[in-house]
Amino acid sequence: MNLSFHRSSSCLIVKMSGELDLSSASLFRDKVDEELRKTGAPNLILNLQGLDFVDSTGLGAILGRHRQIKLSGGKMILTSVPPKVQSMLEMAGLSSVLQTERTDRDALKVIESPFQGGAPR
């Protein structure tokens, strides 16, 4: 599991590669949580383009970050989700819980939009 971190004005972007499974989930959790604390970023984008495999433990780690971000009032979006990872999300029933966008740029537009749910208030 390799992670690289980038910061935008309102978001932490994490590019992931390798496998997110039982052996790497705790490293993923610890590193992402540490970066979120260090940067103070309220929102999180997980770019999964380089992710080759994810198991139930890895899905649980992703879901845990989602819960944490949501509880603090932020948004978490998955981007560049490979087809086999997308099918794992669907099989686990998480595709309706975890928002996905095609690219990091698309996700940033959603996060930085002044409108909630796409409609003006």
Phi and psi in radians as a Rosetta constraint file:
Dihedral C 1 N 2 CA 2 C 2 CIRCULARHARMONIC -2.027 0.35
Dihedral N 2 CA 2 C 2 N 3 CIRCULARHARMONIC 2.405 0.35
Dihedral C 2 N 3 CA 3 C 3 CIRCULARHARMONIC -2.233 0.35
Dihedral N 3 CA 3 C 3 N 4 CIRCULARHARMONIC 2.375 0.35
Dihedral C 3 N 4 CA 4 C 4 CIRCULARHARMONIC -2.230 0.35
Dihedral N 4 CA 4 C 4 N 5 CIRCULARHARMONIC 2.503 0.35
Dihedral C 4 N 5 CA 5 C 5 CIRCULARHARMONIC -2.043 0.35
Dihedral N 5 CA 5 C 5 N 6 CIRCULARHARMONIC 2.414 0.35
Dihedral C 5 N 6 CA 6 C 6 CIRCULARHARMONIC -2.387 0.35
Dihedral N 6 CA 6 C 6 N 7 CIRCULARHARMONIC 2.566 0.35
Dihedral C 6 N 7 CA 7 C 7 CIRCULARHARMONIC -2.067 0.35
Dihedral N 7 CA 7 C 7 N 8 CIRCULARHARMONIC 2.269 0.35
Dihedral C 7 N 8 CA 8 C 8 CIRCULARHARMONIC -1.810 0.35
Dihedral N 8 CA 8 C 8 N 9 CIRCULARHARMONIC -3.035 0.35
Dihedral C 8 N 9 CA 9 C 9 CIRCULARHARMONIC -1.083 0.35
Dihedral N 9 CA 9 C 9 N 10 CIRCULARHARMONIC -0.555 0.35
Dihedral C 9 N 10 CA 10 C 10 CIRCULARHARMONIC -2.261 0.35
Dihedral N 10 CA 10 C 10 N 11 CIRCULARHARMONIC 0.231 0.35
Dihedral C 10 N 11 CA 11 C 11 CIRCULARHARMONIC -2.666 0.35
Dihedral N 11 CA 11 C 11 N 12 CIRCULARHARMONIC 2.559 0.35
Dihedral C 11 N 12 CA 12 C 12 CIRCULARHARMONIC -1.739 0.35
Dihedral N 12 CA 12 C 12 N 13 CIRCULARHARMONIC 2.226 0.35
Dihedral C 12 N 13 CA 13 C 13 CIRCULARHARMONIC -1.913 0.35
Dihedral N 13 CA 13 C 13 N 14 CIRCULARHARMONIC 2.184 0.35
Dihedral C 13 N 14 CA 14 C 14 CIRCULARHARMONIC -2.021 0.35
Dihedral N 14 CA 14 C 14 N 15 CIRCULARHARMONIC 2.084 0.35
Dihedral C 14 N 15 CA 15 C 15 CIRCULARHARMONIC -1.690 0.35
Dihedral N 15 CA 15 C 15 N 16 CIRCULARHARMONIC 2.200 0.35
Dihedral C 15 N 16 CA 16 C 16 CIRCULARHARMONIC -1.974 0.35
Dihedral N 16 CA 16 C 16 N 17 CIRCULARHARMONIC 2.523 0.35
Dihedral C 16 N 17 CA 17 C 17 CIRCULARHARMONIC -2.561 0.35
Dihedral N 17 CA 17 C 17 N 18 CIRCULARHARMONIC 2.724 0.35
Dihedral C 17 N 18 CA 18 C 18 CIRCULARHARMONIC 1.708 0.35
Dihedral N 18 CA 18 C 18 N 19 CIRCULARHARMONIC -2.443 0.35
Dihedral C 18 N 19 CA 19 C 19 CIRCULARHARMONIC -2.118 0.35
Dihedral N 19 CA 19 C 19 N 20 CIRCULARHARMONIC 2.357 0.35
Dihedral C 19 N 20 CA 20 C 20 CIRCULARHARMONIC -1.926 0.35
Dihedral N 20 CA 20 C 20 N 21 CIRCULARHARMONIC 1.754 0.35
Dihedral C 20 N 21 CA 21 C 21 CIRCULARHARMONIC -2.524 0.35
Dihedral N 21 CA 21 C 21 N 22 CIRCULARHARMONIC -2.934 0.35
Dihedral C 21 N 22 CA 22 C 22 CIRCULARHARMONIC -0.886 0.35
Dihedral N 22 CA 22 C 22 N 23 CIRCULARHARMONIC -0.699 0.35
Dihedral C 22 N 23 CA 23 C 23 CIRCULARHARMONIC -1.384 0.35
Dihedral N 23 CA 23 C 23 N 24 CIRCULARHARMONIC -0.312 0.35
Dihedral C 23 N 24 CA 24 C 24 CIRCULARHARMONIC -2.063 0.35
Dihedral N 24 CA 24 C 24 N 25 CIRCULARHARMONIC -0.142 0.35
Dihedral C 24 N 25 CA 25 C 25 CIRCULARHARMONIC -1.077 0.35
Dihedral N 25 CA 25 C 25 N 26 CIRCULARHARMONIC -0.703 0.35
Dihedral C 25 N 26 CA 26 C 26 CIRCULARHARMONIC -1.191 0.35
Dihedral N 26 CA 26 C 26 N 27 CIRCULARHARMONIC -0.637 0.35
Dihedral C 26 N 27 CA 27 C 27 CIRCULARHARMONIC -1.104 0.35
Dihedral N 27 CA 27 C 27 N 28 CIRCULARHARMONIC -0.790 0.35
Dihedral C 27 N 28 CA 28 C 28 CIRCULARHARMONIC -0.988 0.35
Dihedral N 28 CA 28 C 28 N 29 CIRCULARHARMONIC -0.898 0.35
Dihedral C 28 N 29 CA 29 C 29 CIRCULARHARMONIC -0.995 0.35
Dihedral N 29 CA 29 C 29 N 30 CIRCULARHARMONIC -0.898 0.35
Dihedral C 29 N 30 CA 30 C 30 CIRCULARHARMONIC -1.089 0.35
Dihedral N 30 CA 30 C 30 N 31 CIRCULARHARMONIC -0.809 0.35
Dihedral C 30 N 31 CA 31 C 31 CIRCULARHARMONIC -1.176 0.35
Dihedral N 31 CA 31 C 31 N 32 CIRCULARHARMONIC -0.772 0.35
Dihedral C 31 N 32 CA 32 C 32 CIRCULARHARMONIC -1.158 0.35
Dihedral N 32 CA 32 C 32 N 33 CIRCULARHARMONIC -0.784 0.35
Dihedral C 32 N 33 CA 33 C 33 CIRCULARHARMONIC -1.056 0.35
Dihedral N 33 CA 33 C 33 N 34 CIRCULARHARMONIC -0.724 0.35
Dihedral C 33 N 34 CA 34 C 34 CIRCULARHARMONIC -1.092 0.35
Dihedral N 34 CA 34 C 34 N 35 CIRCULARHARMONIC -0.789 0.35
Dihedral C 34 N 35 CA 35 C 35 CIRCULARHARMONIC -1.143 0.35
Dihedral N 35 CA 35 C 35 N 36 CIRCULARHARMONIC -0.682 0.35
Dihedral C 35 N 36 CA 36 C 36 CIRCULARHARMONIC -1.076 0.35
Dihedral N 36 CA 36 C 36 N 37 CIRCULARHARMONIC -0.739 0.35
Dihedral C 36 N 37 CA 37 C 37 CIRCULARHARMONIC -1.123 0.35
Dihedral N 37 CA 37 C 37 N 38 CIRCULARHARMONIC -0.822 0.35
Dihedral C 37 N 38 CA 38 C 38 CIRCULARHARMONIC -1.091 0.35
Dihedral N 38 CA 38 C 38 N 39 CIRCULARHARMONIC -0.756 0.35
Dihedral C 38 N 39 CA 39 C 39 CIRCULARHARMONIC -1.524 0.35
Dihedral N 39 CA 39 C 39 N 40 CIRCULARHARMONIC -0.417 0.35
Dihedral C 39 N 40 CA 40 C 40 CIRCULARHARMONIC 1.238 0.35
Dihedral N 40 CA 40 C 40 N 41 CIRCULARHARMONIC 0.277 0.35
Dihedral C 40 N 41 CA 41 C 41 CIRCULARHARMONIC -1.143 0.35
Dihedral N 41 CA 41 C 41 N 42 CIRCULARHARMONIC 2.256 0.35
Dihedral C 41 N 42 CA 42 C 42 CIRCULARHARMONIC -1.424 0.35
Dihedral N 42 CA 42 C 42 N 43 CIRCULARHARMONIC -0.332 0.35
Dihedral C 42 N 43 CA 43 C 43 CIRCULARHARMONIC -2.141 0.35
Dihedral N 43 CA 43 C 43 N 44 CIRCULARHARMONIC 2.742 0.35
Dihedral C 43 N 44 CA 44 C 44 CIRCULARHARMONIC -2.387 0.35
Dihedral N 44 CA 44 C 44 N 45 CIRCULARHARMONIC 2.283 0.35
Dihedral C 44 N 45 CA 45 C 45 CIRCULARHARMONIC -2.006 0.35
Dihedral N 45 CA 45 C 45 N 46 CIRCULARHARMONIC 2.197 0.35
Dihedral C 45 N 46 CA 46 C 46 CIRCULARHARMONIC -1.859 0.35
Dihedral N 46 CA 46 C 46 N 47 CIRCULARHARMONIC 1.936 0.35
Dihedral C 46 N 47 CA 47 C 47 CIRCULARHARMONIC -1.565 0.35
Dihedral N 47 CA 47 C 47 N 48 CIRCULARHARMONIC 1.980 0.35
Dihedral C 47 N 48 CA 48 C 48 CIRCULARHARMONIC -1.740 0.35
Dihedral N 48 CA 48 C 48 N 49 CIRCULARHARMONIC 0.187 0.35
Dihedral C 48 N 49 CA 49 C 49 CIRCULARHARMONIC -0.892 0.35
Dihedral N 49 CA 49 C 49 N 50 CIRCULARHARMONIC -0.714 0.35
Dihedral C 49 N 50 CA 50 C 50 CIRCULARHARMONIC -1.594 0.35
Dihedral N 50 CA 50 C 50 N 51 CIRCULARHARMONIC 0.108 0.35
Dihedral C 50 N 51 CA 51 C 51 CIRCULARHARMONIC -1.389 0.35
Dihedral N 51 CA 51 C 51 N 52 CIRCULARHARMONIC 2.072 0.35
Dihedral C 51 N 52 CA 52 C 52 CIRCULARHARMONIC -1.536 0.35
Dihedral N 52 CA 52 C 52 N 53 CIRCULARHARMONIC -0.507 0.35
Dihedral C 52 N 53 CA 53 C 53 CIRCULARHARMONIC -2.728 0.35
Dihedral N 53 CA 53 C 53 N 54 CIRCULARHARMONIC 2.502 0.35
Dihedral C 53 N 54 CA 54 C 54 CIRCULARHARMONIC -2.452 0.35
Dihedral N 54 CA 54 C 54 N 55 CIRCULARHARMONIC 2.386 0.35
Dihedral C 54 N 55 CA 55 C 55 CIRCULARHARMONIC -1.949 0.35
Dihedral N 55 CA 55 C 55 N 56 CIRCULARHARMONIC -3.025 0.35
Dihedral C 55 N 56 CA 56 C 56 CIRCULARHARMONIC -1.112 0.35
Dihedral N 56 CA 56 C 56 N 57 CIRCULARHARMONIC -0.587 0.35
Dihedral C 56 N 57 CA 57 C 57 CIRCULARHARMONIC -1.159 0.35
Dihedral N 57 CA 57 C 57 N 58 CIRCULARHARMONIC -0.723 0.35
Dihedral C 57 N 58 CA 58 C 58 CIRCULARHARMONIC -1.121 0.35
Dihedral N 58 CA 58 C 58 N 59 CIRCULARHARMONIC -0.732 0.35
Dihedral C 58 N 59 CA 59 C 59 CIRCULARHARMONIC -1.087 0.35
Dihedral N 59 CA 59 C 59 N 60 CIRCULARHARMONIC -0.682 0.35
Dihedral C 59 N 60 CA 60 C 60 CIRCULARHARMONIC -1.102 0.35
Dihedral N 60 CA 60 C 60 N 61 CIRCULARHARMONIC -0.662 0.35
Dihedral C 60 N 61 CA 61 C 61 CIRCULARHARMONIC -1.170 0.35
Dihedral N 61 CA 61 C 61 N 62 CIRCULARHARMONIC -0.705 0.35
Dihedral C 61 N 62 CA 62 C 62 CIRCULARHARMONIC -1.115 0.35
Dihedral N 62 CA 62 C 62 N 63 CIRCULARHARMONIC -0.804 0.35
Dihedral C 62 N 63 CA 63 C 63 CIRCULARHARMONIC -1.090 0.35
Dihedral N 63 CA 63 C 63 N 64 CIRCULARHARMONIC -0.637 0.35
Dihedral C 63 N 64 CA 64 C 64 CIRCULARHARMONIC -1.102 0.35
Dihedral N 64 CA 64 C 64 N 65 CIRCULARHARMONIC -0.701 0.35
Dihedral C 64 N 65 CA 65 C 65 CIRCULARHARMONIC -1.160 0.35
Dihedral N 65 CA 65 C 65 N 66 CIRCULARHARMONIC -0.681 0.35
Dihedral C 65 N 66 CA 66 C 66 CIRCULARHARMONIC -1.038 0.35
Dihedral N 66 CA 66 C 66 N 67 CIRCULARHARMONIC -0.834 0.35
Dihedral C 66 N 67 CA 67 C 67 CIRCULARHARMONIC -1.037 0.35
Dihedral N 67 CA 67 C 67 N 68 CIRCULARHARMONIC -0.805 0.35
Dihedral C 67 N 68 CA 68 C 68 CIRCULARHARMONIC -1.069 0.35
Dihedral N 68 CA 68 C 68 N 69 CIRCULARHARMONIC -0.825 0.35
Dihedral C 68 N 69 CA 69 C 69 CIRCULARHARMONIC -1.132 0.35
Dihedral N 69 CA 69 C 69 N 70 CIRCULARHARMONIC -0.768 0.35
Dihedral C 69 N 70 CA 70 C 70 CIRCULARHARMONIC -1.116 0.35
Dihedral N 70 CA 70 C 70 N 71 CIRCULARHARMONIC -0.728 0.35
Dihedral C 70 N 71 CA 71 C 71 CIRCULARHARMONIC -1.096 0.35
Dihedral N 71 CA 71 C 71 N 72 CIRCULARHARMONIC -0.512 0.35
Dihedral C 71 N 72 CA 72 C 72 CIRCULARHARMONIC -1.585 0.35
Dihedral N 72 CA 72 C 72 N 73 CIRCULARHARMONIC 0.130 0.35
Dihedral C 72 N 73 CA 73 C 73 CIRCULARHARMONIC 1.547 0.35
Dihedral N 73 CA 73 C 73 N 74 CIRCULARHARMONIC 0.157 0.35
Dihedral C 73 N 74 CA 74 C 74 CIRCULARHARMONIC -1.725 0.35
Dihedral N 74 CA 74 C 74 N 75 CIRCULARHARMONIC -3.048 0.35
Dihedral C 74 N 75 CA 75 C 75 CIRCULARHARMONIC -2.150 0.35
Dihedral N 75 CA 75 C 75 N 76 CIRCULARHARMONIC 2.523 0.35
Dihedral C 75 N 76 CA 76 C 76 CIRCULARHARMONIC -2.161 0.35
Dihedral N 76 CA 76 C 76 N 77 CIRCULARHARMONIC 2.305 0.35
Dihedral C 76 N 77 CA 77 C 77 CIRCULARHARMONIC -2.296 0.35
Dihedral N 77 CA 77 C 77 N 78 CIRCULARHARMONIC 2.388 0.35
Dihedral C 77 N 78 CA 78 C 78 CIRCULARHARMONIC -1.611 0.35
Dihedral N 78 CA 78 C 78 N 79 CIRCULARHARMONIC 2.415 0.35
Dihedral C 78 N 79 CA 79 C 79 CIRCULARHARMONIC -2.243 0.35
Dihedral N 79 CA 79 C 79 N 80 CIRCULARHARMONIC 2.809 0.35
Dihedral C 79 N 80 CA 80 C 80 CIRCULARHARMONIC 0.854 0.35
Dihedral N 80 CA 80 C 80 N 81 CIRCULARHARMONIC 0.837 0.35
Dihedral C 80 N 81 CA 81 C 81 CIRCULARHARMONIC -1.346 0.35
Dihedral N 81 CA 81 C 81 N 82 CIRCULARHARMONIC 2.071 0.35
Dihedral C 81 N 82 CA 82 C 82 CIRCULARHARMONIC -1.119 0.35
Dihedral N 82 CA 82 C 82 N 83 CIRCULARHARMONIC 2.624 0.35
Dihedral C 82 N 83 CA 83 C 83 CIRCULARHARMONIC -0.921 0.35
Dihedral N 83 CA 83 C 83 N 84 CIRCULARHARMONIC -0.734 0.35
Dihedral C 83 N 84 CA 84 C 84 CIRCULARHARMONIC -1.249 0.35
Dihedral N 84 CA 84 C 84 N 85 CIRCULARHARMONIC -0.513 0.35
Dihedral C 84 N 85 CA 85 C 85 CIRCULARHARMONIC -1.270 0.35
Dihedral N 85 CA 85 C 85 N 86 CIRCULARHARMONIC -0.691 0.35
Dihedral C 85 N 86 CA 86 C 86 CIRCULARHARMONIC -1.053 0.35
Dihedral N 86 CA 86 C 86 N 87 CIRCULARHARMONIC -0.713 0.35
Dihedral C 86 N 87 CA 87 C 87 CIRCULARHARMONIC -1.161 0.35
Dihedral N 87 CA 87 C 87 N 88 CIRCULARHARMONIC -0.582 0.35
Dihedral C 87 N 88 CA 88 C 88 CIRCULARHARMONIC -1.148 0.35
Dihedral N 88 CA 88 C 88 N 89 CIRCULARHARMONIC -0.729 0.35
Dihedral C 88 N 89 CA 89 C 89 CIRCULARHARMONIC -1.056 0.35
Dihedral N 89 CA 89 C 89 N 90 CIRCULARHARMONIC -0.739 0.35
Dihedral C 89 N 90 CA 90 C 90 CIRCULARHARMONIC -1.167 0.35
Dihedral N 90 CA 90 C 90 N 91 CIRCULARHARMONIC -0.774 0.35
Dihedral C 90 N 91 CA 91 C 91 CIRCULARHARMONIC -1.093 0.35
Dihedral N 91 CA 91 C 91 N 92 CIRCULARHARMONIC -0.587 0.35
Dihedral C 91 N 92 CA 92 C 92 CIRCULARHARMONIC -1.469 0.35
Dihedral N 92 CA 92 C 92 N 93 CIRCULARHARMONIC -0.063 0.35
Dihedral C 92 N 93 CA 93 C 93 CIRCULARHARMONIC 1.312 0.35
Dihedral N 93 CA 93 C 93 N 94 CIRCULARHARMONIC 0.361 0.35
Dihedral C 93 N 94 CA 94 C 94 CIRCULARHARMONIC -1.720 0.35
Dihedral N 94 CA 94 C 94 N 95 CIRCULARHARMONIC -0.161 0.35
Dihedral C 94 N 95 CA 95 C 95 CIRCULARHARMONIC -1.163 0.35
Dihedral N 95 CA 95 C 95 N 96 CIRCULARHARMONIC -0.383 0.35
Dihedral C 95 N 96 CA 96 C 96 CIRCULARHARMONIC -1.570 0.35
Dihedral N 96 CA 96 C 96 N 97 CIRCULARHARMONIC -0.210 0.35
Dihedral C 96 N 97 CA 97 C 97 CIRCULARHARMONIC -1.683 0.35
Dihedral N 97 CA 97 C 97 N 98 CIRCULARHARMONIC -0.717 0.35
Dihedral C 97 N 98 CA 98 C 98 CIRCULARHARMONIC -1.696 0.35
Dihedral N 98 CA 98 C 98 N 99 CIRCULARHARMONIC 2.105 0.35
Dihedral C 98 N 99 CA 99 C 99 CIRCULARHARMONIC -1.278 0.35
Dihedral N 99 CA 99 C 99 N 100 CIRCULARHARMONIC 2.423 0.35
Dihedral C 99 N 100 CA 100 C 100 CIRCULARHARMONIC -2.192 0.35
Dihedral N 100 CA 100 C 100 N 101 CIRCULARHARMONIC 2.599 0.35
Dihedral C 100 N 101 CA 101 C 101 CIRCULARHARMONIC -2.353 0.35
Dihedral N 101 CA 101 C 101 N 102 CIRCULARHARMONIC 2.766 0.35
Dihedral C 101 N 102 CA 102 C 102 CIRCULARHARMONIC -1.146 0.35
Dihedral N 102 CA 102 C 102 N 103 CIRCULARHARMONIC -0.795 0.35
Dihedral C 102 N 103 CA 103 C 103 CIRCULARHARMONIC -2.284 0.35
Dihedral N 103 CA 103 C 103 N 104 CIRCULARHARMONIC 2.892 0.35
Dihedral C 103 N 104 CA 104 C 104 CIRCULARHARMONIC -1.070 0.35
Dihedral N 104 CA 104 C 104 N 105 CIRCULARHARMONIC -0.694 0.35
Dihedral C 104 N 105 CA 105 C 105 CIRCULARHARMONIC -1.064 0.35
Dihedral N 105 CA 105 C 105 N 106 CIRCULARHARMONIC -0.751 0.35
Dihedral C 105 N 106 CA 106 C 106 CIRCULARHARMONIC -1.074 0.35
Dihedral N 106 CA 106 C 106 N 107 CIRCULARHARMONIC -0.731 0.35
Dihedral C 106 N 107 CA 107 C 107 CIRCULARHARMONIC -1.131 0.35
Dihedral N 107 CA 107 C 107 N 108 CIRCULARHARMONIC -0.724 0.35
Dihedral C 107 N 108 CA 108 C 108 CIRCULARHARMONIC -1.086 0.35
Dihedral N 108 CA 108 C 108 N 109 CIRCULARHARMONIC -0.664 0.35
Dihedral C 108 N 109 CA 109 C 109 CIRCULARHARMONIC -1.069 0.35
Dihedral N 109 CA 109 C 109 N 110 CIRCULARHARMONIC -0.731 0.35
Dihedral C 109 N 110 CA 110 C 110 CIRCULARHARMONIC -1.134 0.35
Dihedral N 110 CA 110 C 110 N 111 CIRCULARHARMONIC -0.799 0.35
Dihedral C 110 N 111 CA 111 C 111 CIRCULARHARMONIC -1.146 0.35
Dihedral N 111 CA 111 C 111 N 112 CIRCULARHARMONIC -0.715 0.35
Dihedral C 111 N 112 CA 112 C 112 CIRCULARHARMONIC -1.543 0.35
Dihedral N 112 CA 112 C 112 N 113 CIRCULARHARMONIC -0.023 0.35
Dihedral C 112 N 113 CA 113 C 113 CIRCULARHARMONIC -1.144 0.35
Dihedral N 113 CA 113 C 113 N 114 CIRCULARHARMONIC 2.350 0.35
Dihedral C 113 N 114 CA 114 C 114 CIRCULARHARMONIC -1.282 0.35
Dihedral N 114 CA 114 C 114 N 115 CIRCULARHARMONIC -0.168 0.35
Dihedral C 114 N 115 CA 115 C 115 CIRCULARHARMONIC -1.746 0.35
Dihedral N 115 CA 115 C 115 N 116 CIRCULARHARMONIC 2.412 0.35
Dihedral C 115 N 116 CA 116 C 116 CIRCULARHARMONIC -1.649 0.35
Dihedral N 116 CA 116 C 116 N 117 CIRCULARHARMONIC 2.278 0.35
Dihedral C 116 N 117 CA 117 C 117 CIRCULARHARMONIC 1.270 0.35
Dihedral N 117 CA 117 C 117 N 118 CIRCULARHARMONIC 0.218 0.35
Dihedral C 117 N 118 CA 118 C 118 CIRCULARHARMONIC 1.440 0.35
Dihedral N 118 CA 118 C 118 N 119 CIRCULARHARMONIC -0.083 0.35
Dihedral C 118 N 119 CA 119 C 119 CIRCULARHARMONIC -2.065 0.35
Dihedral N 119 CA 119 C 119 N 120 CIRCULARHARMONIC 2.447 0.35
Dihedral C 119 N 120 CA 120 C 120 CIRCULARHARMONIC -1.128 0.35
Dihedral N 120 CA 120 C 120 N 121 CIRCULARHARMONIC 2.637 0.35
